[in-house]
C-alpha cells in the first residue's frame, strides 16, 4: 500500500515531466489498491465522502461565477496592485499562507478553501504566475485552524470535549500556526515557485 502511495505522490511531484498523468495518478492508485485486494470497492467509494464531493462542486461553482462575472479578474488585479510590481515568490506564498490561516481560524476551513482557491487562481493567472503553489498553500494551510473552535468541526469537538479555553490555549496554538504559515509558504515556494 505504501509503495502505491509513494508512486502516486512521485507522479504528482514530477508532473513537469509526467504531464497529464498528474490528473490520473490518484485514480490509478485507487485502482491498483482495489485490484491488489488491499481495499474493497465499497471502502474506496465510502472514502469519497459526500462532503468532499460538495466541496469540489462548490469550488467549481464559485470559480465559474468569479470567472464569468469578471469578479475574479477584479479581485486578482486588486491583490496584484497591493503586492506591487514583481513581488517575490516567497512573499506571495507568505501572504496567501497567512491569509488562509487567519481566515480559517475564524471561519470554517472548508468555506475558506472554497472562497480562496478561485481567488488565488485568478490572482495567479492575472499575474502570469504558476498557480499550483498558491493553491497548494490554501489546501494545506486551511488545516492549521486550531486557534479557535470555529475553525473546523474537529476543533469544535476537541475544544468542547477537553473543556479548553481558546484564550488560554492560544500560547500553544499561536506558535504552531505561525510555524505552519512559514513552513507551508517555504515548501510551496521551493516546489512550485510562481515564476516557474
Residue pairs with C-beta under 8 A, 6 or more apart in sequence:
1 33
1 38
4 29
4 32
4 33
4 36
4 38
5 29
7 29
8 25
8 26
8 28
8 29
11 18
11 21
11 22
11 25
12 22
12 25
12 26
13 191
15 21
15 22
18 25
21 28
30 39
30 44
33 39
33 44
34 40
34 41
34 44
51 110
55 110
55 113
55 114
58 114
59 113
59 114
59 117
59 118
62 114
62 115
62 118
63 72
63 117
63 118
63 121
65 71
66 72
66 75
66 118
66 119
66 122
67 118
67 122
72 118
72 119
72 121
72 122
73 122
73 126
75 119
75 122
75 123
76 119
76 122
76 123
76 124
76 125
76 126
76 127
77 126
79 119
79 123
80 123
80 126
80 127
83 91
83 92
83 95
89 133
89 189
89 193
89 194
89 195
90 185
90 186
90 189
92 129
92 134
92 194
93 133
93 134
93 137
93 184
93 185
93 186
93 188
93 189
93 194
94 181
94 182
94 185
96 116
96 120
96 134
96 137
96 138
96 141
96 185
97 137
97 141
97 180
97 181
97 182
97 184
97 185
97 188
98 181
99 116
100 112
100 113
100 116
100 137
100 138
100 141
100 142
101 141
101 142
101 144
101 145
101 177
101 180
101 181
103 112
103 115
103 116
104 112
104 113
104 141
104 142
104 144
104 145
104 151
104 152
105 145
105 147
105 148
105 150
105 151
105 177
106 148
106 150
106 151
107 150
107 151
108 150
108 151
108 152
108 153
109 142
109 143
109 145
109 151
109 152
110 142
110 152
112 138
112 142
112 145
113 138
113 139
113 142
116 138
116 142
117 135
117 138
117 139
120 131
120 134
120 135
120 137
120 138
121 131
121 134
121 135
123 129
123 134
124 130
124 131
124 134
124 135
124 194
125 131
127 194
129 194
129 195
129 196
130 192
130 193
130 194
130 195
130 196
132 192
133 188
133 189
133 191
133 192
133 193
133 194
134 188
134 194
136 188
136 191
136 192
137 184
137 185
137 188
140 184
140 188
141 180
141 181
141 184
143 152
144 176
144 177
144 180
144 181
144 184
145 151
145 152
145 155
146 155
146 173
146 176
146 177
147 166
147 170
147 173
147 174
147 177
148 155
148 159
148 166
149 155
149 156
149 158
149 159
149 160
149 166
150 156
158 164
159 166
159 169
